[in-house]
Every structure is written in C-alpha cells, then in structure tokens.
C-alpha cells in the first residue's frame, strides 16, 4: 500500500467540505441575491474561524505583516469568486460543470503560476495533471 503524504489527509477532508459547500451553494443560488449570498457565506465562515481562534488550540504560528496582507488579498479574491459562483449557479450552471470550471480552472492556473511565484518545480507530472484538469473542465463544462 502506498503511504500518503502528510498533507494528503487534510486535503482529502477539505475536498469533502468543498463538495458540501458546492451542493449547499447550488441550493442557495437563485434563492438569495448573489452578493448577499456571498456575504452570508463569507460571514458564516468568518464566524466559525473566529470561534476556533477564541476557543481552539492556543499555540499559533508566527504572523507577519506580509502574511496578513496576503491573506486579506486572498480573501478579496475568494469574495469575488463567491459572487461569480452564485451568479453562475443562479443562471443554471450545473454543479459538476461550475465546480469543475471554478475550482479546476483555479487549480490549473495556480499550478502553472506557482513555479514562477514560489519556485516550485514544473514537472512532467504537473503538466500532465494540468492537462487532465483542463480535459475534465472541457468534458464537464459542456454539460448543461
């Protein structure tokens, strides 16, 4: 049996929550205005995270000014993505297509850009993974 990398279990668990997120987001779309839906989504996430900071483990990694600024910028990007995802689903985008394009497209772009931003290696395996992700976006993106 192949051993999993230490980062794999939380990544797999995260994928389960992303699936739950997309199903609930699909149910909410069209029942709440896109921007308000994104605000409620982000506010509820912020409330859970604030509670975990207040009541969770007390040991925390060091926080830098640059880290804080980058987290804010990332949050802004997620906010825009949330509004656009609500709009996509409200307009009838199937969950499989929307999720694949939004997340798959983001993963493909970040996989292509990460070597330049963070010095990650650009391997044949990475290129194959991006290609397969783009193929999945093409196949599922045609579903209506």
C-alpha positions as CSV (number, residue, x, y, z in Angstrom):
1,X,0.0,0.0,0.0
2,X,1.3,3.5,-0.9
3,X,1.9,5.8,2.0
4,X,0.1,9.1,1.9
5,X,2.0,12.4,2.2
6,X,1.4,14.2,5.5
7,X,-0.6,16.9,3.7
8,X,-3.0,14.4,1.9
9,X,-5.5,13.6,4.7
10,X,-6.4,17.3,5.4
11,X,-6.5,17.9,1.6
12,X,-8.9,15.0,1.1
13,X,-11.1,16.1,4.1
14,X,-11.1,19.6,2.6
15,X,-12.4,18.2,-0.7
16,X,-15.4,16.7,1.2
17,X,-16.2,20.1,2.6
18,X,-15.8,21.7,-0.8
19,X,-18.3,19.2,-2.2
20,X,-20.7,20.0,0.7
21,X,-20.1,23.7,0.0
22,X,-21.0,23.4,-3.7
23,X,-24.1,21.4,-3.1
24,X,-25.3,23.9,-0.5
25,X,-24.3,26.8,-2.7
26,X,-26.3,25.3,-5.6
27,X,-29.3,25.0,-3.3
28,X,-29.0,28.7,-2.1
29,X,-28.4,30.2,-5.6
30,X,-31.5,31.8,-7.0
31,X,-33.0,32.0,-3.5
32,X,-30.7,34.8,-2.3
33,X,-29.2,37.8,-4.2
34,X,-25.7,36.9,-5.4
35,X,-23.7,39.5,-3.4
36,X,-25.8,38.9,-0.2
37,X,-25.3,35.1,-0.6
38,X,-21.6,35.6,-0.9
39,X,-21.6,37.9,2.1
40,X,-23.6,35.4,4.2
41,X,-21.3,32.6,3.1
42,X,-18.1,34.5,4.0
43,X,-19.6,35.9,7.2
44,X,-20.6,32.5,8.4
45,X,-17.1,31.2,7.5
46,X,-15.5,34.1,9.4
47,X,-17.7,33.4,12.5
48,X,-16.6,29.8,12.6
49,X,-13.0,30.7,12.2
50,X,-13.2,33.4,14.9
51,X,-14.7,30.9,17.3
52,X,-11.9,28.5,16.5
53,X,-9.3,31.2,17.3
54,X,-11.1,32.0,20.6
55,X,-11.8,28.5,21.8
56,X,-9.3,26.3,19.8
57,X,-5.7,25.5,20.4
58,X,-3.7,28.3,21.9
59,X,-0.4,27.6,20.0
60,X,-0.3,29.6,16.8
61,X,2.4,30.0,14.2
62,X,4.0,33.4,13.9
63,X,2.1,36.0,11.9
64,X,3.9,38.6,9.7
65,X,2.6,41.8,8.2
66,X,3.2,40.3,4.7
67,X,1.3,37.1,5.7
68,X,-1.6,39.2,7.0
69,X,-1.7,41.3,3.8
70,X,-1.6,38.3,1.5
71,X,-4.4,36.6,3.5
72,X,-6.5,39.8,3.1
73,X,-5.8,39.8,-0.7
74,X,-6.7,36.1,-0.9
75,X,-10.0,36.8,1.0
76,X,-10.8,39.5,-1.5
77,X,-10.2,37.1,-4.4
78,X,-12.5,34.5,-2.7
79,X,-15.2,37.1,-2.2
80,X,-15.2,37.9,-5.9
81,X,-15.1,34.2,-6.8
82,X,-18.1,33.5,-4.4
83,X,-20.2,36.2,-6.0
84,X,-19.4,34.9,-9.5
85,X,-20.1,31.4,-8.5
86,X,-23.5,32.4,-7.1
87,X,-24.2,34.1,-10.4
88,X,-23.1,31.1,-12.4
89,X,-25.3,28.7,-10.4
90,X,-28.3,31.1,-10.5
91,X,-28.1,31.2,-14.2
92,X,-28.4,27.4,-14.3
93,X,-24.8,26.2,-14.3
94,X,-24.8,22.5,-13.2
95,X,-22.8,21.8,-10.0
96,X,-20.5,19.4,-11.9
97,X,-19.7,22.0,-14.6
98,X,-19.5,25.0,-12.3
99,X,-17.4,23.3,-9.7
100,X,-15.0,21.9,-12.2
101,X,-14.5,25.1,-14.0
102,X,-14.2,27.4,-11.0
103,X,-12.1,25.1,-8.9
104,X,-10.4,23.2,-11.7
105,X,-9.6,26.4,-13.5
106,X,-8.2,27.9,-10.4
107,X,-6.1,24.8,-9.7
108,X,-4.8,24.7,-13.3
109,X,-3.9,28.4,-13.3
110,X,-2.2,28.2,-9.9
111,X,-0.3,25.1,-10.8
112,X,1.0,26.9,-13.9
113,X,1.9,30.1,-12.0
114,X,3.3,28.6,-8.7
115,X,6.7,27.8,-10.2
116,X,7.2,31.4,-11.1
117,X,5.8,32.8,-7.8
118,X,7.1,30.3,-5.3
119,X,9.9,28.4,-7.1
120,X,8.0,25.1,-7.2
121,X,9.3,22.6,-9.7
122,X,7.5,22.4,-13.0
123,X,7.5,18.7,-13.7
124,X,6.0,16.5,-16.4
125,X,3.7,15.1,-13.7
126,X,2.4,18.7,-13.0
127,X,1.9,19.3,-16.7
128,X,0.0,16.0,-17.1
129,X,-2.2,16.9,-14.1
130,X,-3.0,20.4,-15.5
131,X,-3.8,18.7,-18.9
132,X,-6.1,16.2,-17.3
133,X,-7.7,19.0,-15.3
134,X,-8.3,21.0,-18.5
135,X,-9.7,17.9,-20.1
136,X,-12.1,17.4,-17.2
137,X,-13.2,21.1,-17.5
138,X,-13.8,20.6,-21.2
139,X,-15.8,17.4,-20.7
140,X,-17.9,18.5,-17.7
141,X,-18.1,22.2,-18.9
142,X,-20.1,21.0,-21.9
143,X,-22.8,19.6,-19.6
144,X,-26.0,21.7,-19.5
